[in-house]
Structures are given as structure tokens and as C-alpha cells.
């Protein structure tokens, strides 16, 4: 596998249309991985405390329409 400098050099040599495709692919991959991490955190219960806190604040009337 190439090192990061080789990858950077290859990216810099791309025509703009190919760079745009790569950029969109990279953003899509980043969002997909973020979504997967959030789903895993939810499944593992890591967000349960935040959810319970939000529900308690809602039920206590601390919410307002935005």
C-alpha cells in the first residue's frame, strides 16, 4: 500500500472532475462510518444516559419549541 505522501501526490494530480468524484466518495464514506459508530454506540447503551436526561427534562417542562 502507498504511504500518505504518495496518496496526496496522486490526489493533487487528479483532474477536477475526478477530484470531485473522490471528494464525494470520501464524504459518503465518512458519513457512513459515522452512522455506523452512532448505531453501535446506541446498541452498546452508550447514549442511554443522554436519552434519559432528555426525556426527564422534557417531562419536567424544560423544553421549548425552536
VMD Tcl script that builds the backbone (N, CA, C; Angstrom):
set m [mol new atoms 198]
animate dup $m
set s [atomselect $m all]
$s set {name element resname resid chain x y z} {
  {N N UNK 1 A 0.851 -1.185 0.000}
  {CA C UNK 1 A 0.000 0.000 0.000}
  {C C UNK 1 A 0.887 1.235 0.000}
  {N N UNK 2 A 0.428 2.267 -0.649}
  {CA C UNK 2 A 1.156 3.524 -0.725}
  {C C UNK 2 A 1.147 4.230 0.621}
  {N N UNK 3 A 2.134 5.054 0.814}
  {CA C UNK 3 A 2.111 5.859 2.030}
  {C C UNK 3 A 1.309 7.129 1.773}
  {N N UNK 4 A 1.065 7.885 2.806}
  {CA C UNK 4 A 0.198 9.057 2.708}
  {C C UNK 4 A 0.732 10.088 1.716}
  {N N UNK 5 A 2.031 10.261 1.640}
  {CA C UNK 5 A 2.609 11.231 0.693}
  {C C UNK 5 A 2.307 10.819 -0.752}
  {N N UNK 6 A 2.395 9.531 -1.042}
  {CA C UNK 6 A 2.071 9.046 -2.389}
  {C C UNK 6 A 0.594 9.287 -2.711}
  {N N UNK 7 A -0.247 9.053 -1.725}
  {CA C UNK 7 A -1.681 9.255 -1.920}
  {C C UNK 7 A -1.971 10.741 -2.148}
  {N N UNK 8 A -1.361 11.598 -1.333}
  {CA C UNK 8 A -1.552 13.038 -1.504}
  {C C UNK 8 A -1.111 13.490 -2.897}
  {N N UNK 9 A 0.022 13.003 -3.334}
  {CA C UNK 9 A 0.541 13.379 -4.654}
  {C C UNK 9 A -0.425 12.924 -5.755}
  {N N UNK 10 A -0.954 11.709 -5.618}
  {CA C UNK 10 A -1.899 11.198 -6.608}
  {C C UNK 10 A -3.178 12.036 -6.627}
  {N N UNK 11 A -3.656 12.421 -5.469}
  {CA C UNK 11 A -4.864 13.245 -5.400}
  {C C UNK 11 A -4.632 14.594 -6.055}
  {N N UNK 12 A -3.484 15.194 -5.788}
  {CA C UNK 12 A -3.178 16.503 -6.372}
  {C C UNK 12 A -3.073 16.451 -7.894}
  {N N UNK 13 A -2.795 15.293 -8.434}
  {CA C UNK 13 A -2.653 15.181 -9.885}
  {C C UNK 13 A -3.974 14.854 -10.597}
  {N N UNK 14 A -5.045 14.649 -9.837}
  {CA C UNK 14 A -6.335 14.310 -10.443}
  {C C UNK 14 A -6.931 15.501 -11.189}
  {N N UNK 15 A -7.583 15.234 -12.319}
  {CA C UNK 15 A -8.361 16.298 -12.959}
  {C C UNK 15 A -9.534 16.664 -12.040}
  {N N UNK 16 A -10.042 17.881 -12.170}
  {CA C UNK 16 A -11.072 18.333 -11.231}
  {C C UNK 16 A -12.305 17.444 -11.196}
  {N N UNK 17 A -12.724 16.894 -12.316}
  {CA C UNK 17 A -13.912 16.029 -12.297}
  {C C UNK 17 A -13.659 14.764 -11.468}
  {N N UNK 18 A -12.469 14.209 -11.588}
  {CA C UNK 18 A -12.123 13.021 -10.798}
  {C C UNK 18 A -11.945 13.390 -9.323}
  {N N UNK 19 A -11.390 14.555 -9.064}
  {CA C UNK 19 A -11.249 15.006 -7.684}
  {C C UNK 19 A -12.621 15.151 -7.033}
  {N N UNK 20 A -13.595 15.713 -7.762}
  {CA C UNK 20 A -14.949 15.868 -7.229}
  {C C UNK 20 A -15.571 14.513 -6.914}
  {N N UNK 21 A -15.360 13.528 -7.775}
  {CA C UNK 21 A -15.864 12.178 -7.512}
  {C C UNK 21 A -15.218 11.588 -6.270}
  {N N UNK 22 A -13.908 11.770 -6.126}
  {CA C UNK 22 A -13.189 11.258 -4.956}
  {C C UNK 22 A -13.673 11.952 -3.689}
  {N N UNK 23 A -13.850 13.259 -3.769}
  {CA C UNK 23 A -14.313 14.019 -2.614}
  {C C UNK 23 A -15.688 13.535 -2.170}
  {N N UNK 24 A -16.589 13.342 -3.116}
  {CA C UNK 24 A -17.935 12.867 -2.772}
  {C C UNK 24 A -17.876 11.462 -2.180}
  {N N UNK 25 A -17.047 10.605 -2.767}
  {CA C UNK 25 A -16.881 9.241 -2.233}
  {C C UNK 25 A -16.370 9.291 -0.795}
  {N N UNK 26 A -15.387 10.162 -0.548}
  {CA C UNK 26 A -14.804 10.255 0.781}
  {C C UNK 26 A -15.830 10.778 1.789}
  {N N UNK 27 A -16.597 11.805 1.411}
  {CA C UNK 27 A -17.635 12.316 2.305}
  {C C UNK 27 A -18.674 11.245 2.602}
  {N N UNK 28 A -19.108 10.517 1.577}
  {CA C UNK 28 A -20.088 9.447 1.768}
  {C C UNK 28 A -19.550 8.370 2.709}
  {N N UNK 29 A -18.294 8.003 2.523}
  {CA C UNK 29 A -17.672 7.004 3.392}
  {C C UNK 29 A -17.602 7.503 4.831}
  {N N UNK 30 A -17.222 8.752 5.002}
  {CA C UNK 30 A -17.121 9.347 6.337}
  {C C UNK 30 A -18.482 9.346 7.026}
  {N N UNK 31 A -19.537 9.765 6.301}
  {CA C UNK 31 A -20.883 9.768 6.880}
  {C C UNK 31 A -21.342 8.359 7.211}
  {N N UNK 32 A -21.042 7.404 6.350}
  {CA C UNK 32 A -21.429 6.011 6.597}
  {C C UNK 32 A -20.751 5.487 7.869}
  {N N UNK 33 A -19.473 5.746 8.007}
  {CA C UNK 33 A -18.753 5.278 9.202}
  {C C UNK 33 A -19.274 5.957 10.464}
  {N N UNK 34 A -19.598 7.256 10.351}
  {CA C UNK 34 A -20.145 7.981 11.498}
  {C C UNK 34 A -21.480 7.374 11.898}
  {N N UNK 35 A -22.345 7.108 10.916}
  {CA C UNK 35 A -23.638 6.490 11.190}
  {C C UNK 35 A -23.460 5.121 11.851}
  {N N UNK 36 A -22.525 4.340 11.344}
  {CA C UNK 36 A -22.278 3.016 11.923}
  {C C UNK 36 A -21.804 3.139 13.372}
  {N N UNK 37 A -20.958 4.126 13.645}
  {CA C UNK 37 A -20.462 4.317 15.008}
  {C C UNK 37 A -21.588 4.732 15.946}
  {N N UNK 38 A -22.447 5.645 15.490}
  {CA C UNK 38 A -23.588 6.069 16.310}
  {C C UNK 38 A -24.510 4.882 16.588}
  {N N UNK 39 A -24.795 4.093 15.567}
  {CA C UNK 39 A -25.653 2.923 15.760}
  {C C UNK 39 A -25.035 1.937 16.745}
  {N N UNK 40 A -23.724 1.758 16.657}
  {CA C UNK 40 A -23.050 0.853 17.593}
  {C C UNK 40 A -23.092 1.416 19.013}
  {N N UNK 41 A -22.883 2.724 19.147}
  {CA C UNK 41 A -22.953 3.355 20.471}
  {C C UNK 41 A -24.347 3.198 21.074}
  {N N UNK 42 A -25.379 3.344 20.244}
  {CA C UNK 42 A -26.744 3.156 20.720}
  {C C UNK 42 A -26.952 1.708 21.157}
  {N N UNK 43 A -26.540 0.769 20.321}
  {CA C UNK 43 A -26.693 -0.657 20.642}
  {C C UNK 43 A -25.950 -1.034 21.918}
  {N N UNK 44 A -24.799 -0.401 22.144}
  {CA C UNK 44 A -23.992 -0.694 23.332}
  {C C UNK 44 A -24.489 0.055 24.572}
  {N N UNK 45 A -25.496 0.928 24.394}
  {CA C UNK 45 A -26.057 1.651 25.528}
  {C C UNK 45 A -25.295 2.901 25.922}
  {N N UNK 46 A -24.343 3.328 25.101}
  {CA C UNK 46 A -23.527 4.489 25.461}
  {C C UNK 46 A -24.312 5.806 25.459}
  {N N UNK 47 A -25.451 5.847 24.796}
  {CA C UNK 47 A -26.228 7.086 24.729}
  {C C UNK 47 A -27.457 7.049 25.637}
  {N N UNK 48 A -27.597 5.982 26.372}
  {CA C UNK 48 A -28.779 5.820 27.215}
  {C C UNK 48 A -28.915 6.928 28.259}
  {N N UNK 49 A -27.814 7.313 28.892}
  {CA C UNK 49 A -27.862 8.374 29.902}
  {C C UNK 49 A -28.344 9.687 29.290}
  {N N UNK 50 A -27.852 10.011 28.092}
  {CA C UNK 50 A -28.284 11.241 27.424}
  {C C UNK 50 A -29.774 11.183 27.092}
  {N N UNK 51 A -30.236 10.036 26.630}
  {CA C UNK 51 A -31.648 9.881 26.286}
  {C C UNK 51 A -32.520 10.040 27.531}
  {N N UNK 52 A -32.141 9.423 28.615}
  {CA C UNK 52 A -32.919 9.523 29.851}
  {C C UNK 52 A -32.942 10.954 30.374}
  {N N UNK 53 A -31.822 11.640 30.264}
  {CA C UNK 53 A -31.749 13.038 30.692}
  {C C UNK 53 A -32.682 13.911 29.842}
  {N N UNK 54 A -32.679 13.693 28.534}
  {CA C UNK 54 A -33.538 14.463 27.632}
  {C C UNK 54 A -35.013 14.192 27.927}
  {N N UNK 55 A -35.363 12.945 28.167}
  {CA C UNK 55 A -36.748 12.597 28.482}
  {C C UNK 55 A -37.175 13.250 29.793}
  {N N UNK 56 A -36.306 13.201 30.802}
  {CA C UNK 56 A -36.623 13.808 32.096}
  {C C UNK 56 A -36.815 15.319 31.965}
  {N N UNK 57 A -35.975 15.978 31.198}
  {CA C UNK 57 A -36.119 17.422 31.002}
  {C C UNK 57 A -37.404 17.740 30.247}
  {N N UNK 58 A -37.735 16.924 29.263}
  {CA C UNK 58 A -38.983 17.127 28.525}
  {C C UNK 58 A -40.176 16.978 29.454}
  {N N UNK 59 A -40.176 15.902 30.224}
  {CA C UNK 59 A -41.293 15.646 31.130}
  {C C UNK 59 A -41.403 16.704 32.217}
  {N N UNK 60 A -40.289 17.322 32.594}
  {CA C UNK 60 A -40.288 18.376 33.612}
  {C C UNK 60 A -40.685 19.736 33.020}
  {N N UNK 61 A -40.874 19.779 31.711}
  {CA C UNK 61 A -41.311 21.032 31.076}
  {C C UNK 61 A -40.187 21.986 30.739}
  {N N UNK 62 A -38.947 21.506 30.689}
  {CA C UNK 62 A -37.811 22.369 30.381}
  {C C UNK 62 A -37.567 22.548 28.896}
  {N N UNK 63 A -38.496 22.096 28.094}
  {CA C UNK 63 A -38.308 22.193 26.638}
  {C C UNK 63 A -39.138 23.337 26.096}
  {N N UNK 64 A -38.649 23.895 25.017}
  {CA C UNK 64 A -39.403 24.933 24.335}
  {C C UNK 64 A -39.294 24.670 22.834}
  {N N UNK 65 A -40.263 25.147 22.125}
  {CA C UNK 65 A -40.276 24.957 20.682}
  {C C UNK 65 A -39.200 25.827 20.048}
  {N N UNK 66 A -38.491 25.272 19.090}
  {CA C UNK 66 A -37.464 26.070 18.410}
  {C C UNK 66 A -37.807 26.254 16.950}
}
mol reanalyze $m
mol bondsrecalc $m
mol representation Tube
mol addrep $m
